[in-house]
Amino acid sequence: MADDNDELNPGRDPCIEDPVSDEDEFANVGSDEDAGDQITDPEDNSGFDEEPPETPPPATSGLATDETITPNREEFGIHHEEYAAGKSVWLFHRHNLIGEPTDEPTYLYGNSKLDPLKRTGIPAHVPGPGGRRMIDSFRYVTGKFWKNNVQTYVPQSMVSIERSRRNNVAFHNPTDVLFHGVEEPAYLDDEDETITPGKPEVKSITDSRYRNIFTNQLTLTKDYDSWTNIEDIITHWAFYDHSTALGLSINYEPLKIRFPFVRTPQRKWHWSNYMYGRPTFNHQMRGVPAQSRPQMQEQINDWEEERRRASSYRWGAGRENDNPNWSSQRQDFSRNLYPVIPFFGPDNIRIPSLDVSSDFWVEPPTKGRNIFFDYSTNFPVLFSERETEDNQLRGAPTVSIKGEYNFYSELYENVVLERFNEKQLPNYYFFRPGPDAAPQGPDQDLVDKFGIIPRGSPVTSSYGDPSKEEYKRIYEADKHLLPMYVDIQLTSVEKSLLAQSLREGEKTMTLDSLFRRLSRRGLAGWKSVTQVVESAEDVQELKISKITSPRLRSLWLGTWMRQWGNREEDQNLHPVEKFRLLFTKQLMKTRVKSIIKRNERTFMDVLRGKPAHSEVIGFKIEKREASSGAVIQINYFATNDQTEIIKFVDSQVKYGKRYKYVVSQVVVVVGTAYAYSNCMAERGLEQFWDPEMGAQRGWQDFFVGVVHTPSARIVEVPIYSKNVVVMDKPPISPNVNVIPFRGEKRKLMFNMDSQTGNFAAKPVVLEPDDVGQFSLVAISQGADPDLEDDVLKSPVEFNNDDPVKIFEVFRVEKEPTSWGSFFQAKVARIESDATAASFLDNITPNKKYWYTFRTEDVHGHVSNPSNIYQIELVSDLDSVYLKSDLFYFRREERKNVLSFKKHVLIEPAFAQKIMELPDDGNFSSWEASPGSAGPLGISQHPVWGKQFKIRITSKSTGKQIDLNFNFTKEYSNMVDR
């Protein structure tokens, strides 16, 4: 199968599933080869024992006591919007969601006729493996998958259904109906060729019902232990780890699929052949083929050759485009090449040769030792601070990351930051200087003064309990001792019962151990969609993002707990302490098991689109170099019901360096692992294959055994990233006094001194290097670096938080029209060890000059220019006097013009623009219609080819304007999908 670490191929079928099999990389956890979710901890040599146990774990049934009722389709579709309060993320195991991260829409099955929800829908063909392992083809062809309606092409016949579910993330087919079927009996030319009304449906069978069917009908096996390949399924590590580590049950859920009987010309259509992916042969009676053996074998050989040619089968490119509706009962319709249900077992989908003396029925083919997973879930995520401010979301869960420049220390900036890397800089969570601190080496003076860590802090740190007083004190009191730092806050953190259970017992360090293990995992492909509801009462405010394909770290909770639970305790511990730790571990496992059991799903829940339960148990903050992307440090934080706000100070940062912080939520998803097993007895298979019995009953039953267990998986999901630069604020422009000299008509003195205070303003660029400087300042104050040139349009804060060293003077001799008139017009640059300076200038009398001034601090940041001074030394005979005024740019006169573009919009309604495709659903047929193309719009009152008039009357003057217009169609060729 394809490696889960491979990049997603955009040319792949969007729903091709790579399930876990014995050859899967996840089955080799603990090996030397890194394959996605493999554990690669060099310090842990214990490994994970993935071999099947000698005796299978106990398995029990987790079925409901009564058969469930098919839910109302529209109600169930809207049901999913309840998960979208605030901002949330839909997360999917990468094949549970159809579609790819592209602007192109996803065409379901490539041909609308194949959609099981369409009234004239036909059973879709199963795609070939194409060199990969099999998908869960049963869920695929029956529409039991998730989709993002924003990116999904909806056939015209389904518009009314999909409109009720709006543009959201939805489960495509949440009903028990697998295909639409027919509602009335149909009779063909031959009186024996009939269609029984009804729709193929799936139901779950209770324990008591299963025993009753076995006792009275003998169509099912005696018990669950008799299911095909059941020993291999329940001893597979995907089931074994959770059952042994957490004591979770392995559930048996038999399903009954009832098909309406179909009798076709020459009996070429059989549900059995469609489900098995077999060629349809002519049978006059049970067990006696109408063709001779050589002719039948020739037909089998042709079919196998066709299957080989279709090994890279893709939707929209096969025979289904030419096949008619199945309910019309045309001859030779069933051409399905592969089995519908991927039963667990040897990879044996070869068509067997049928001997004349062979039995009429055969057991369903197996398609590999495949275990499938469903982790489809929705969980809330944090808003950015800007989102909460822009949308006035008071009390919303928020993440805030800000660079803070505390004070200027020449020793720290010129010595410490130059000599040491980030991991050696002060970190009071790891090392705290003081009289009790151990000696750290030759730089003891810097250690004592700043808390330098010569040997460096670890790359990955974990904080299992942010509610501790020592942890809080560092943020509240000690951060003011640091020259600079990054302030990180995660507010309104969601409570998690799983996190509370995993934190049971301080000395077990459970969450710390879990986070460290998770940080060493490989990356695998998932899919996600971000969803925002601005108003919980008005679902029209729902906003959905495009599909993304993040590569995420994940860890099976059961696998980790089995390894962690078997680890021996410190032999030096007192026996009482050992007993306490063992008791705490057992209590923690019991609580975790209880939470998972309360939130596990039946397989029918999965088929009806019930999302998996999930909880946020922690956060990960990753610091990287913005330029190279190299990881510098990683910090994990556990959620805590005692802490509403997680506050953290990252003091291991350098002045003026760009960092990228990536915030991820650590989520536990209680998904489902499942496999298919044949549970039909010989008599049941005979009845399913016997057309005469199906004709008598009007239906045919097919039974499928599903083995499933809760599969809890821990996933890191990135939710927010921000570029941060720690630096001081640019200074404030100077205060200027203009001083003339008595009797001197060519000299002026300007006295400049720095000011105090702070204000916000848009940066003014007067020299070429100002652009990069102010851009960095804007980013340090929270501007989005992706805005590029627009970043200078945002106001920045100016403040004299460090000494001013340089004063600059700009002068022009023509009246300025904007600040651009002063660009590169600097006439003086004065350095000063004090906070004031003077400038002496020679000018021509009776001539106007325009001056502006700015300052530069010790870090080279410049202020915005001061007010513009219009200066003139007036010489009149023997007298000289100064004319000094503040100058303001002339304002352009603006004409009051009202644009109708903001108030009037005329366009055809949506119903006027819908393309009404021909019955075959092909664009080529639509293009070949009379005229330039086929009909457009489904409205009874089309607007095309008509003249319209709109009269607009002024309420104040009564004047009128008439607008005469018509609608035209512009058409360009389309590609038939």
Steps between C-alpha positions, in 0.01 A plus 500: 500500500601861471720635776310734728802728490481549125373833374144491375481456126251748354429255221376232736138404543386715795341210685756224447560359846834361618379298800718336758606153400765256612734671255409847625773714652302538820515126553875528549503736794828465681703405192806689382331648196318830546170468321267776596354413837798292609657575837863600462605573856874422514489474878223242511614151409199321641301539179142395445414136469276486197485121470153347541441363848496129561134518600259751352362769729144470621246632254147601578213639304433870525172508312183685581211306652261605223538566131542870438268709286619675187541872586333776304746603231460878526506500879813286502673724248441810711602310811869540418481878519457470877871421518600834349443753782773762484812392312567132449693253288365194324773236504495187287716196448606599155260268312184566706453835322455507124686771307844656489647843594425661166277772360339247268165354615476133593270307268345219702581175322593701190151444360181617667314184392710297742401695809299275737284795610376583151155372417629333186832407656667172415730288716848635439783275389785436743827662389800279441790508745731670252807348665379590852323311774123487490277782624188459712310460177170424674484848655631656181238371256211560744599863576598437862772764500542865600517793261553874504196642325696814413715291266245241384322494167133417563292351215183692416278220630654540849478879533190487721664249735831681528344845542360391838852419618653831383867555424647297781688182574252214479474124477391417147257215566392482866197279431467122514421498127797388293353574156179675402325209332146523363169585668255309277514155338624504141431244227707457189416333169540156647242438773769324705721808495393717791634751749394468861430840659732598780842632581808307614533574872739405777403418859686391810398166656472465876642204694158348556402545136825339388434190716144482370612510136755226563252280686206533262656575162858367525615779268760636745790329672445353845675780690741789457803275551405321178538805281756469222860591602375628836811385690729697270283811534476515879871426547600777259689768694242768407250306716739332741672816633180670608347184642804410710623846601160649585278196538273615218266245346516380141148529361322278249231677299321291233335703223214393276481649152162439337494535122174528300495206262590577140413271211659612173513376139676163495553553874821689441457727801561349844576686820735214589712562192505874563605456866767243412634685197446189287392456138132426450437158346177358364332240723189309404480323833700462816850368442455429128665758270339555160835539326750229446811497711738627225269792422467586868876481555553728201260751656689479830832561324359807324373633832834455672672681216255787534572515873873522435444786257293681761755469782548879496126558472382857567155645538364665186732305271334158491201322359257649747471808278328291234294273725130571550313542825496171689130533580417496128633142493703514179688198383872464582492779756701337780864541405645551849860380503586483871327383820296766679576397860871468588480189719804435721716209386749400233517721194281274290282684251586278206192366319492124549436269209146362521468128437170358384492288815591787733262641759269777392617732782846606608626679811572871465857577394747653746702804400802505732566519871364853524397691811321829438479808721254785540619805699259758353453760772438866575660694785518868600820697440634830625441831326794729437505820700431701185195288418352559844560876470370535144185299571452625858496144635516559871591192700585294191786250533806693384870456432729801543872515414684830543863602505578722800805725535528566873806721546837579346805316635821569311678202661219260413458613141866554407654208692246232595301497176819499293668212686218257573232325293131491587511182710768657724303818568307543827214257560364522854283192445817294453764681708461779748807705612546563869715420803393135495574447131784263413811648330468505121860550381724787390209734423383500860460878507255487209329199657450687827385821332275373221456124551704388199495120444841406354398140427168610354139407573334202324344542158170348615343590832170395651290676760244250625346736756494873416293562815801468734583812700868488400401495134264796549757703698746500211243666279355742751818620675821373345437604139563863598862407577560395140620755241278347230265206451201368306172504688273202419145459628241232428170614649167329567648155460239225457476254789591140425406197710763294319774750588382498860511119508845483337629746757397272786789486748774762489796261507380283213588788261255348255435800280867593492585148383221507242609837357862389473394186316273698270777748412709216350232370266514527122259697283205351313238644267160613634231735373338793677247779447472813717150612588381825662152594618473870576151458645398179672131573431537586131666221306511724195808655663682171452836536327690200365859486380638290217634152570858488623727195522722554804767250595449432868662312784281241664524224757269210582395540862461125555844421359664767714314399818595135454868591476478760777302272731753217465798723585651402836513754779820620664641212703618741770147603590352392830250213460219724625589760238512232232157378599364854493634555147357171377164582654506846340579351160213256528262776608608713205442214254157434647396861456635520145321179411174633645519819292575309179220252562249779554593654165555200275288460188325199350578429138153620404593831667798517264280420198257775603769764531529541876829684563755345732534642852808716555655701783782754509750376759782745437681749282831498320694819429780457249758773444680506165738723313280699263755495219603134494211336683741315729343397832662669800280400792178315577279545806198290595229615741226282644151636544391534859157554652666721764645741243286723280801663334831333420770768516858441393810716460753405232814690601734305271475743209746737336450865421383574144489136388188375325340191651197304390280360775266214407224416748344152483223343700562148629173315445388153604257358243294197604470353152407155378713215366302242307524204264249300295448127548268251332235385748269316258448128525481275199121518488502878510740517206283257305191714553687816402617340175169327415295719261191281532480554875564871452215517251264329744589731789546820302829567678843353571690529828876530531663494846831664587691467826678813622761472775580836658653657807560855622834629371620801698764699316694807615554754222686831484298747292660839413246778550700823493836639398657840541827669413646678803788743528607631841623857478447839655256754368627776270561836675285811497589796281698775678381826645654785293576865582606736218748764618614791274818700563485872558604689188583172322298455182652168380519281811241315706532264793264213569496354853361145510426284803323163537150478641313250716167332445361263243257508209405296193534619141567366153873493420641772275783390272766762430793271400521171310601289801198625697276249320671189639543658842138605542380167356691315771363737763146445374545122514636525854181685593270239347467589130456214255829447309308346210354842419840605359468865380173548687675438831607869506139611479437377855567741789799420722563613854777756567658523845836616640566173683876516442750790463500732198849542348454667162300794363430544129407816309311506165460817293337591166494831315169451315164483667443132582186330377541182706753319715646367177643850438741438792614159370883489510511872586711455814743785560644406839550203733612596851624242752468581869584326827221697663129516421533840327694655212534823298526563128637817335386560143599759237214625287421779252301795636155579366456139387263244643623162625308203635656289777405177679694306763515147637696294755680166498546280808786270602351215292491709182124548497384834367199700604235645279583856387405793720267781395611686187648843574471767233802727564599833344763754614365833383766766436354853469772765472689472824245291689479119501212303648380137495173381351429148634169316453377144508426379151219267396455330165233646279190289483358403164144608438280196474181490302211320663426219253270211586571175320202278422726195512462497878120523490370322191581145388321343205572138411302186410367295792666169585218300340562688172865388487472126572601281208233243420704201384358228271404161642845355429657771724777586250610853417576394142130424440404834651747678270354323197151638569351742242656844521833577665426260785223331697229663710597710799283546809209309652268796568155505339563865404843515332667838463713417195415688177268751669524878548459652848459851633568627854389851601680663793329799666670743738311537828621859551470653149263261321737471204497168319756288316404210270739207457434279196686169498492137402691185607743325268673163527872457443603140446839330488568130450495284811695187581275199553572349840 
